[in-house]
Amino acid sequence: MQRRVLPPLDEHHLLVFWAQLFVLLAVARVFGYAMRRVGLPTIVGQLLAGVVLGPSVFGRLWPGGFEWFLPGDDLQGGMLLAVGWVGIALVLVITGFETDLRIIGRLGRPSAIVSVASIAVPLAAGLATGLALPDSLYGPDATTLSFTLFIGAALAVSSLAVVAKILGELGFLRRDFGQITVAAGMANDVFGWLLLGGIAVVAAEGAFRPGLLLGTTLALAAFVALAFTVGQRVVDQVLRAARSRGENLGAGVAVVALVALAFSVVTQWIGVEGVLGAFLAGILLGRSRFQQDQVVHHLETVTSAFLAPIFFATAGLRVDLGVLVEEGDVAWAALLVVVALVAKFAGAYGGARLAGLTNREGLALGAGLNARGALEIVIATVGLSLAVLDTSAYTAVVLVPIITSVAASVGLRLAVRGWSGTEAEQQRLAREQALASNLVVRDERLLLPTRGGPNSIVVAQLLHFAWPAESGVTLVRIDREGHEPPDLTPVVNVLHEREVEVTDVAWDDAGRELRAQSRLGFGVIGLGVNDLADGQELLSPLAAELVGKVEIPLVLARRARNLDRALPGAFARVVVPVTGGPSSRAAQEVAFAIAEDLGSEVVLVHVVERARARRFPAWRTDEADRSRDDVAQRLLADAVTRARSHGVEPRVEVRHAPSPAAELVRVAHRAEADLLLLGGSVRTAEGSTFLGHAVEQVLEECDTTVAVVLGPGPRHEPGEDGAD
């Protein structure tokens, strides 16, 4: 049996390959930057870079150089195309990360109607146009049926990758209409790949085989259903294993690549283009709570800076405008572009209005879905390779994504100018932006080890009122050998309407297990602490194992004293000391989120420490005191600005006292506060962990419910005691 080996690449093949990558990337980046300077998406410049480097310009200005740069060698061309396909697959993986199925589900009816209308209207117009085009555009093996189907498919589809890239660059991807556009773009892509498979069979065999198309459709539906059930659990387990030792960028990238490749293999095998599988993989990976944000960031950087520009520039290389002029087909090409623009806009706009969306949303959808790209280029390429389209028809079809991408970006800007969306949409976007910039209160899963005691209930309340409703909670029930398993019903009841997962761990293994779990994508750990007034150690053995030894923030809480009920009352008034440290800001985030949810009053306090009593009247303030007061006012002003971004109007106080901790206790008592919320830092001394003298003094002396947020930031070394 003859052994197969990879064909050798000589020095010339490699030289041309590296030159192609260098020139394509350099010109695509320059043209992309130029487009951004004039307010257009970079993808327009990247496609134009390919046109300039292709036969339309470079090939005519310097035929010899063009022949060297782009030889008609299948192996040479395959190498370049392979890089481009990897790029478009990663673009769609990242698009999947950005696709929010919760929003699409909420907008399900409009998404479905817009998807159907945006396909049906341009498909009908494309079929009619295909029948009207002259036989001179037919390829050698074309029939009227196969040619018409190729033109209809080319005009009907949108490009999910291009649509998503334009929306992302213009900052519209998270808008409601942006998510509907992505959903409709996904439907366009699925329909387009299925239609391409069907018409390719028609062209190759000269007959329409509906059974083959139906089988492909059913196979794809089964794969999607399997992916979102069993596949999601497998992805979660693999990602969990990848970050079981903490943030692991290399393992995270490897998992994303493997899952995307596996899904691409399956969809390609089914008969649908493999890049659709990459998009589905991105959705599943983005939905996993074990995904690492840094992985997405690094993949997006590499893709947008290197691989995507090469793909879009390579697509432009296929365009030969000179052929249109020489064959006298410019008018027919213009007709194709006009029909593509008008029909897609009419279908998307009409579908939006039929679905009850506003005129602005209809205009935005009509403009956004007009963007074509990879799929249309593939349709044209397949039509050319099957000899259904001639060179003029191919060039005319490939012109459509270039022109429509420009039209889509310009149209989107015009449609959205001066329009911020509905009030509900604005609130959602503002909340997403605030969560993204927060230190602690983010849309991440919460970890709460508990035995169901009163302090755990208080912690559960704090987490429930402060963190987004989308953040699920994992309750870790601590079981002691020889004791009844604790009843977590009160804690679960506090977390009503959240997704709650309960796991069990033995007391002896609790510290090790919780440290391991803290590395699995949780945003914060909630812990109850002991009451120092009872003569207990503040931190239980379990808390001492976690405080200062995990890499995520902690929220520690001790319930108010002298309560005759299991649950404390609502946090109607919250006192928050303000300092310049990150932990103080983290505490403010928690307080403002609680106030936004409950309508609580927030009292912001800055205590200026004075070591001695005044010897002079108030008007004889010395320079040092004036400087400290100025700092206090600036810190409070910054905190008020953050509060107002949450819709909270706080009350502010500047206090002067020799002991900040004692003064905070007095302020909380005088204000009849329900919660005193501190920012703290972990300190170590002689091998012991503690929270600083000021924080522990407050916990010992204050009768109000006290919570301490140990936010991100460097640990204090022994001897430091500047309390946040």
C-alpha positions in Angstrom: 0.0 0.0 0.0 1.3 3.4 -1.0 2.0 5.7 2.0 0.6 9.2 1.9 2.7 12.0 3.1 2.3 15.8 3.1 3.5 17.4 -0.1 6.8 19.2 0.3 6.9 23.0 0.3 9.9 24.4 -1.5 11.6 27.6 -0.6 9.7 29.6 -3.2 6.3 28.5 -1.9 7.2 29.6 1.6 8.7 32.9 0.4 5.5 33.8 -1.5 3.3 32.7 1.4 5.1 34.9 3.9 5.1 37.8 1.4 1.4 37.3 0.9 0.7 37.4 4.6 2.9 40.5 5.2 1.5 42.5 2.3 -2.1 41.6 2.9 -1.9 42.4 6.6 0.0 45.6 6.1 -2.3 47.0 3.4 -5.5 45.8 5.2 -4.4 47.5 8.4 -3.6 50.7 6.6 -6.9 50.7 4.7 -8.8 49.7 7.8 -7.3 52.6 9.7 -8.1 55.0 6.9 -11.8 53.8 6.9 -12.0 54.3 10.7 -10.7 57.9 10.2 -13.6 58.7 8.0 -16.1 56.9 10.2 -16.5 53.6 8.4 -15.8 50.1 9.9 -12.3 48.7 9.3 -13.8 45.7 7.4 -14.6 48.0 4.5 -10.9 49.0 4.3 -9.9 45.4 4.6 -12.1 44.3 1.7 -10.9 47.3 -0.4 -7.3 46.3 0.4 -7.9 43.0 -1.3 -9.5 44.7 -4.3 -6.4 46.9 -4.7 -4.0 44.0 -4.4 -6.1 41.8 -6.7 -6.4 41.8 -10.5 -8.5 45.0 -10.6 -5.6 47.3 -9.7 -2.3 45.5 -8.9 -2.8 43.0 -11.6 -3.2 45.7 -14.2 -0.5 48.1 -13.0 2.2 45.5 -12.6 1.2 42.1 -14.2 4.6 40.5 -13.6 4.6 41.4 -9.9 1.0 40.3 -9.5 1.7 36.9 -11.1 4.6 36.4 -8.6 2.5 37.6 -5.7 -0.6 35.6 -6.5 0.3 32.6 -8.8 -2.3 30.3 -10.1 -1.0 27.5 -8.0 -3.6 25.5 -6.1 -1.2 24.7 -3.2 -0.1 28.3 -2.9 -3.7 29.5 -2.9 -4.8 26.9 -0.5 -2.2 28.0 2.1 -3.5 31.5 2.0 -7.1 30.5 2.1 -6.5 28.2 5.1 -5.2 31.2 7.2 -8.3 33.2 6.2 -10.7 30.5 7.1 -9.1 30.1 10.6 -9.6 33.9 10.9 -13.3 33.9 10.0 -13.9 30.9 12.3 -12.4 32.9 15.3 -14.4 36.0 14.3 -17.5 33.8 14.7 -16.4 32.3 17.9 -16.0 35.8 19.4 -19.4 36.7 17.9 -20.9 33.7 19.8 -19.4 35.0 23.0 -21.2 38.3 22.5 -24.5 36.7 21.5 -26.9 36.9 24.5 -29.5 34.3 24.1 -31.5 35.8 27.1 -32.0 39.0 25.1 -32.7 37.1 21.9 -35.2 35.0 23.8 -36.9 38.1 25.3 -37.1 39.5 21.7 -38.0 36.1 20.2 -41.0 37.1 18.2 -39.4 40.1 16.6 -36.3 38.1 15.9 -38.2 35.3 14.2 -40.3 37.7 12.0 -37.4 39.8 11.0 -35.4 36.7 10.2 -38.0 35.2 7.9 -38.8 38.5 6.1 -35.2 39.5 5.7 -34.6 36.2 3.8 -37.9 35.7 1.9 -38.1 39.2 0.3 -34.5 39.3 -1.1 -34.7 35.6 -2.1 -37.7 36.3 -4.2 -36.1 39.4 -5.7 -32.9 37.5 -6.3 -34.7 34.7 -8.2 -36.5 37.2 -10.3 -33.3 39.1 -11.1 -31.5 35.8 -11.9 -34.2 35.0 -14.5 -33.8 38.5 -16.0 -30.0 38.3 -16.4 -28.6 37.5 -19.9 -27.2 34.1 -20.9 -23.8 35.8 -21.3 -23.3 35.7 -17.6 -23.9 31.9 -17.4 -21.0 29.6 -16.9 -20.2 26.7 -19.2 -22.2 24.2 -17.2 -25.1 26.5 -16.0 -28.7 25.9 -16.5 -31.4 28.5 -16.0 -32.4 26.8 -12.7 -28.9 26.5 -11.3 -27.9 30.0 -12.3 -31.1 31.5 -10.9 -30.7 29.7 -7.6 -27.2 30.9 -7.2 -28.2 34.5 -7.8 -31.2 34.2 -5.5 -29.1 32.7 -2.7 -26.3 35.3 -3.1 -28.8 38.2 -2.8 -30.8 36.6 0.1 -28.1 36.1 2.6 -26.4 38.3 5.2 -23.0 37.7 6.7 -23.2 37.1 10.4 -19.4 37.8 10.8 -19.6 41.1 8.9 -22.8 42.2 10.6 -21.4 41.4 14.0 -18.1 43.1 13.2 -19.8 46.3 12.0 -22.1 46.3 15.0 -19.2 45.7 17.4 -17.0 48.5 15.9 -19.9 51.0 16.0 -20.8 50.0 19.6 -24.2 48.7 18.8 -23.8 45.0 19.4 -25.5 45.1 22.9 -28.4 47.3 21.8 -31.7 45.5 21.5 -31.8 46.0 17.7 -28.1 44.8 17.6 -29.1 41.5 19.2 -32.1 41.1 16.9 -29.7 41.8 14.0 -27.3 39.1 15.2 -30.2 36.6 15.6 -31.5 37.4 12.1 -27.9 37.2 10.8 -27.5 33.8 12.3 -30.8 32.7 10.7 -29.6 34.1 7.4 -26.3 32.2 7.7 -28.0 28.9 8.5 -30.5 29.3 5.7 -27.7 30.4 3.3 -25.5 27.4 4.1 -28.4 25.0 3.7 -29.5 26.6 0.5 -25.9 26.5 -0.8 -25.7 22.8 -0.1 -29.0 22.3 -2.0 -28.2 24.3 -5.1 -24.7 22.9 -5.3 -26.3 19.5 -5.6 -28.7 20.9 -8.3 -25.8 22.3 -10.2 -23.6 19.2 -9.9 -26.4 16.7 -10.7 -28.7 18.8 -12.8 -31.7 18.0 -10.6 -33.3 19.2 -7.3 -33.1 16.7 -4.4 -35.3 17.9 -1.6 -34.6 14.8 0.5 -30.9 15.7 0.8 -31.7 19.3 1.9 -34.3 18.0 4.5 -31.8 15.5 5.8 -29.1 18.2 6.3 -31.7 20.4 8.0 -32.8 17.7 10.5 -29.2 16.7 11.2 -28.3 20.3 12.0 -31.3 20.7 14.3 -30.4 17.5 16.1 -26.8 18.7 16.5 -27.9 22.1 17.9 -30.2 20.4 20.4 -27.5 18.1 21.5 -25.0 20.9 21.7 -27.2 23.0 24.1 -27.9 20.1 26.4 -25.1 17.4 26.6 -22.6 19.7 24.8 -23.0 22.5 27.3 -22.4 20.2 30.2 -19.3 18.8 28.6 -18.0 22.3 27.8 -18.6 23.3 31.4 -16.7 20.3 32.7 -13.7 20.9 30.4 -13.5 24.6 31.2 -13.8 23.8 34.9 -10.9 21.4 34.7 -8.9 24.0 32.7 -9.1 26.6 35.5 -9.1 24.2 38.5 -5.8 25.7 39.5 -6.9 29.3 39.0 -6.6 31.6 36.0 -5.0 29.6 33.3 -4.9 31.5 30.0 -3.1 28.8 28.0 -5.5 26.1 29.0 -8.5 28.4 28.4 -7.4 29.3 24.9 -6.7 25.6 24.1 -10.2 24.6 25.2 -11.8 27.3 23.1 -9.8 26.2 20.0 -10.6 22.5 20.5 -14.3 23.1 21.0 -14.5 25.4 18.0 -12.7 22.9 15.8 -14.8 20.0 17.0 -18.0 21.9 16.3 -16.7 23.0 12.9 -15.9 19.4 12.0 -19.4 18.3 12.9 -21.2 21.0 11.0 -19.0 20.6 7.9 -19.6 16.8 8.0 -23.4 17.5 8.3 -23.2 19.5 5.1 -23.3 23.0 6.6 -20.2 25.3 6.5 -17.9 24.6 9.4 -17.7 28.3 10.5 -21.4 28.0 11.7 -20.1 25.3 14.1 -17.5 27.8 15.4 -20.3 30.3 16.0 -22.3 27.7 18.0 -19.2 26.8 19.9 -18.7 30.5 20.9 -22.3 30.7 22.2 -21.8 27.6 24.4 -18.3 28.8 25.6 -19.7 32.2 26.4 -22.6 30.8 28.4 -20.3 28.8 30.7 -19.7 30.2 34.1 -16.2 28.7 34.1 -15.1 30.8 31.1 -12.2 33.2 31.7 -12.7 36.8 30.6 -9.0 37.1 29.7 -9.3 34.3 27.2 -11.9 36.1 25.2 -9.9 39.4 25.4 -6.7 37.7 24.0 -8.5 35.8 21.3 -10.3 39.0 20.2 -7.0 40.9 20.1 -5.2 38.3 17.9 -8.2 37.9 15.6 -9.0 41.5 15.0 -5.3 42.5 14.6 -4.1 39.6 12.5 -6.4 36.9 11.2 -9.6 38.7 10.4 -7.9 41.4 8.2 -6.2 38.6 6.2 -9.5 36.8 5.6 -11.4 39.9 4.4 -8.5 41.1 2.3 -8.2 37.6 0.7 -11.9 37.9 -0.2 -11.2 41.1 -2.1 -8.4 39.5 -4.1 -11.0 37.6 -6.1 -12.7 40.7 -7.5 -11.7 41.7 -11.1 -13.5 44.9 -12.0 -11.8 45.1 -15.4 -13.7 42.0 -16.6 -17.0 43.8 -16.1 -15.9 46.7 -18.2 -14.4 44.5 -20.9 -17.5 42.3 -21.2 -20.0 45.2 -21.0 -21.6 43.9 -17.9 -21.3 47.0 -15.6 -25.0 47.7 -15.8 -26.0 44.1 -14.8 -23.6 44.3 -11.9 -25.1 47.6 -10.8 -28.6 46.0 -11.1 -27.5 43.2 -8.8 -26.1 45.6 -6.2 -29.3 47.8 -6.2 -31.6 44.8 -5.9 -29.5 43.4 -3.1 -29.6 46.7 -1.2 -33.3 47.5 -1.7 -34.7 44.0 -1.3 -32.8 43.2 1.9 -33.7 46.6 3.4 -37.3 46.2 2.5 -37.5 42.7 3.9 -35.8 43.6 7.2 -37.7 46.9 7.6 -41.0 45.3 6.8 -40.4 42.4 9.1 -39.5 44.8 11.9 -42.7 46.9 11.5 -44.8 43.7 11.2 -43.3 42.5 14.5 -44.3 45.8 16.2 -40.9 47.4 16.4 -40.4 51.1 16.0 -39.6 52.9 12.8 -36.0 53.6 14.1 -35.5 49.9 14.9 -36.8 48.9 11.5 -34.4 51.3 9.8 -31.5 50.1 11.9 -32.3 46.4 11.1 -32.7 47.2 7.4 -29.3 48.8 7.3 -27.5 46.3 9.5 -28.7 43.2 7.8 -27.6 44.6 4.4 -24.0 43.7 5.2 -22.8 40.7 3.3 -19.5 39.0 3.4 -18.0 35.5 3.7 -21.1 33.5 2.8 -21.8 35.5 -0.3 -18.2 35.2 -1.4 -18.4 31.4 -0.8 -21.6 31.2 -2.8 -19.9 33.1 -5.7 -16.8 30.9 -5.3 -18.8 27.6 -5.5 -20.8 29.0 -8.4 -17.5 29.7 -10.3 -16.0 26.4 -9.4 -19.1 24.5 -10.6 -19.0 26.6 -13.9 -22.4 28.0 -13.1 -21.2 31.6 -13.0 -18.7 33.1 -15.4 -16.0 35.6 -14.3 -18.3 38.7 -14.8 -21.1 37.2 -12.8 -18.7 36.1 -10.1 -17.2 39.7 -9.9 -20.6 41.2 -9.8 -21.7 39.0 -6.9 -18.5 39.6 -4.9 -19.0 43.4 -5.4 -22.2 43.1 -3.4 -20.6 42.5 0.0 -18.1 45.3 -0.5 -20.7 47.9 -1.4 -23.4 46.7 1.0 -20.9 46.7 3.9 -20.3 50.4 3.3 -24.0 51.1 2.9 -24.7 49.1 6.1 -22.2 51.0 8.2 -23.3 54.4 6.9 -27.0 53.5 7.1 -26.6 52.3 10.7 -25.0 55.5 11.7 -27.8 57.5 10.1 -30.6 55.3 11.6 -29.2 55.4 15.1 -28.0 59.0 15.2 -29.6 60.8 18.2 -31.5 57.6 19.3 -30.6 56.0 22.6 -33.4 53.4 22.6 -36.2 52.8 25.0 -35.9 53.7 28.7 -35.6 50.0 29.6 -32.9 49.5 27.1 -30.9 52.5 28.3 -31.2 51.2 31.9 -30.0 47.8 30.8 -27.0 49.2 28.9 -26.1 51.6 31.8 -26.2 48.7 34.2 -24.0 46.5 32.0 -21.5 49.3 31.7 -21.5 49.9 35.4 -21.1 46.2 36.1 -18.2 46.0 33.7 -16.3 48.8 35.4 -17.0 47.5 39.0 -14.4 46.0 41.2 -16.7 43.6 43.1 -20.4 43.8 42.1 -20.2 42.1 38.7 -22.3 39.7 36.7 -20.5 36.6 38.2 -21.5 33.6 40.2 -21.6 33.9 44.0 -20.1 31.3 46.5 -21.7 31.0 49.9 -20.4 28.4 52.4 -23.0 28.0 55.1 -24.5 26.0 57.9 -27.7 28.0 57.7 -27.0 30.2 60.7 -28.2 33.8 61.2 -24.9 35.4 60.0 -25.1 33.3 56.8 -28.7 34.6 56.3 -27.4 38.2 56.5 -24.7 37.5 54.0 -27.2 35.9 51.7 -29.3 39.1 52.0 -26.4 41.3 51.1 -25.5 39.2 48.1 -29.1 39.0 46.9 -29.8 42.7 47.1 -26.5 43.9 45.7 -25.6 41.5 42.9 -27.5 41.3 39.6 -30.4 38.9 39.4 -28.6 37.0 36.7 -25.8 36.0 39.1 -26.4 32.4 40.2 -25.4 31.2 43.7 -23.6 28.1 44.8 -24.4 27.2 48.5 -21.8 25.0 50.0 -23.4 23.1 52.9 -20.8 22.4 55.6 -21.6 18.9 57.1 -20.1 17.8 60.4 -19.7 14.1 61.1 -22.2 12.9 63.6 -24.5 15.9 63.2 -27.7 16.4 61.2 -27.2 18.1 57.9 -28.0 21.8 58.4 -31.3 23.1 57.0 -30.6 25.7 54.4 -34.2 26.6 53.7 -34.0 30.1 55.2 -30.9 30.9 53.1 -32.5 29.5 50.0 -35.7 31.6 50.7 -33.6 34.8 50.8 -32.2 34.0 47.4 -35.6 33.6 45.8 -35.9 33.8 42.0 -32.1 33.2 41.6 -30.6 30.1 40.2 -29.3 28.3 43.3 -27.1 25.2 43.4 -26.4 23.3 46.6 -23.3 21.2 47.1 -22.1 19.4 50.2 -18.7 19.3 51.7 -17.4 17.6 54.9 -16.2 19.9 57.7 -12.6 18.6 57.6 -12.3 19.2 53.8 -14.2 22.5 53.7 -11.2 24.8 53.6 -9.4 22.9 50.8 -12.6 22.4 48.8 -13.6 26.0 49.0 -10.2 27.3 48.0 -10.4 25.0 45.0 -14.0 26.2 44.1 -13.0 29.8 44.4 -10.8 29.3 41.3 -13.7 28.2 39.1 -15.1 31.5 38.0 -16.9 32.8 41.1 -17.0 36.6 41.6 -17.2 36.8 45.4 -17.4 34.6 48.5 -19.8 35.4 51.3 -19.0 34.4 54.9 -20.5 35.0 58.3 -18.2 36.0 61.1 -18.4 35.6 64.9 -19.5 38.3 67.3 -16.4 39.6 69.2 -18.6 40.8 72.0 -19.3 37.1 72.9 -15.6 36.6 73.5 -15.2 34.5 70.3 -12.5 34.7 67.7 -13.8 36.9 64.8 -12.8 34.4 62.1 -13.9 30.8 62.5 -11.3 28.2 61.5 -13.0 27.9 58.1 -13.0 31.7 57.5 -9.4 31.9 58.6 -8.5 29.4 55.9 -10.2 31.5 53.2 -9.5 35.1 54.2 -6.3 36.2 52.6 -5.8 32.9 50.8 -8.3 33.2 47.9 -7.9 35.4 44.9 -11.4 36.8 44.7 -13.2 39.3 46.9 -15.0 38.3 50.1 -18.0 39.8 51.9 -18.0 39.1 55.7 -21.0 39.9 57.8 -22.2 39.8 61.4 -25.9 40.3 62.1 -27.2 43.0 64.4 -27.3 42.3 68.1 -30.4 41.9 70.2 -32.6 40.8 67.3 -35.6 38.6 68.3 -36.1 37.2 64.8 -34.0 35.1 62.5 -34.1 37.6 59.6 -33.0 41.2 60.1 -35.2 43.9 58.7 -34.6 45.5 55.3 -31.6 47.7 55.0 -33.4 51.0 55.1 -30.3 53.1 56.0 -26.8 52.2 55.1 -23.7 54.0 56.5 -20.5 53.7 54.4 -17.1 55.2 55.4 -15.3 56.7 52.4 -11.6 56.6 52.0 -9.4 56.5 48.9 -8.6 52.8 48.9 -10.0 50.2 46.4 -11.7 48.3 49.2 -13.6 51.4 50.2 -14.8 51.8 46.6 -15.8 48.1 46.6 -17.9 48.7 49.8 -19.5 51.7 48.1 -20.5 49.5 45.1 -22.3 47.1 47.4 -24.1 49.9 49.2 -25.2 51.7 46.0 -26.4 48.4 44.5 -28.4 47.7 47.7 -29.9 51.2 47.6 -30.7 50.9 43.9 -32.6 47.7 44.6 -34.3 48.6 47.9 -34.5 52.4 47.8 -32.3 52.6 50.9 -30.8 55.8 52.2 -27.0 55.9 52.0 -24.9 58.0 54.4 -21.4 58.5 53.2 -19.0 59.4 56.0 -15.3 60.5 56.0 -13.6 60.7 59.4 -10.7 63.1 59.6 -8.5 61.7 62.3 -7.4 64.4 64.8 -4.9 63.2 67.4 -5.4 66.1 69.9 -8.2 68.4 71.0 -8.4 71.8 69.4 -6.5 74.7 71.1 -7.9 77.3 68.8 -11.3 78.4 67.6 -12.8 76.8 64.4 -11.7 79.8 62.3 -8.0 79.2 63.3 -7.8 76.0 61.3 -4.2 75.2 60.5 -2.9 74.3 57.1 -2.7 70.5 57.7 -6.3 70.4 58.9 -7.4 72.4 55.9 -5.6 70.0 53.5 -7.2 67.0 55.2 -10.6 68.5 54.9 -10.0 69.3 51.2 -9.1 65.6 50.6 -12.2 64.5 52.5 -14.4 66.7 50.2 -12.8 65.4 47.1 -13.2 61.8 48.2 -16.9 62.4 49.1 -17.5 64.2 45.8 -16.2 61.2 43.8 -18.3 58.8 45.9 -21.4 61.0 45.3 -20.8 60.8 41.5 -20.6 57.1 41.6 -23.8 57.0 43.7 -25.7 59.1 41.3 -24.7 56.8 38.4 -26.8 54.2 40.3 -29.7 56.6 40.7 -28.8 57.1 44.4 -28.7 60.5 46.1 -26.6 60.0 49.3 -26.2 62.1 52.4 -22.6 63.1 53.2 -20.8 63.9 56.4 -17.3 64.9 57.3 -16.5 64.0 61.0 -13.4 64.9 63.0 -12.4 62.5 65.8 -9.3 61.0 67.3 -10.6 57.5 66.7 -12.2 56.8 63.3 -13.6 53.5 64.4 -15.3 54.9 67.5 -16.7 57.7 65.4 -18.2 55.4 62.8 -19.9 53.4 65.6 -21.4 56.7 66.9 -22.5 57.8 63.4 -24.2 54.4 62.8 -26.0 54.6 66.2 -27.1 58.3 65.7 -28.3 57.6 62.2 -30.2 54.5 63.3 -28.5 52.6 60.5 -29.5 49.1 59.6 -26.1 48.3 58.0 -22.6 49.6 58.5 -20.7 48.7 55.4 -16.8 48.8 55.5 -14.1 48.2 53.1 -11.2 46.2 54.6 -7.8 44.7 53.8 -6.3 41.5 55.0 -3.4 41.8 57.4 -0.9 39.3 58.7 1.2 39.3 61.8 3.1 36.4 63.4 1.4 34.0 61.1 -2.1 35.1 62.1 -4.7 36.7 59.8 -6.8 39.7 60.9 -8.7 42.6 59.4 -7.0 45.5 61.1 -7.6 47.2 64.5 -10.1 49.7 63.1 -12.3 47.1 61.5 -12.2 44.8 64.4 -13.0 47.6 66.8 -16.1 48.5 64.8 -17.2 44.8 64.7 -16.8 44.6 68.5 -18.5 47.9 69.5 -21.2 48.4 66.9 -24.7 46.8 67.6 -25.8 47.4 64.0 -25.4 44.7 61.3 -21.8 45.1 60.1 -20.4 43.9 56.7 -16.8 44.1 55.6 -15.9 43.9 51.9 -12.4 42.6 51.3 -11.9 43.8 47.8 -9.1 43.4 45.3 -5.8 45.0 46.0 -2.4 44.3 47.5 -2.3 42.6 50.9 -1.0 44.7 53.8 2.4 43.6 55.2 2.9 43.2 58.9 3.0 46.5 60.8 0.6 48.3 58.4 -2.7 49.4 59.8 -4.2 52.1 57.6 -7.8 51.0 57.7 -9.9 51.4 54.6 
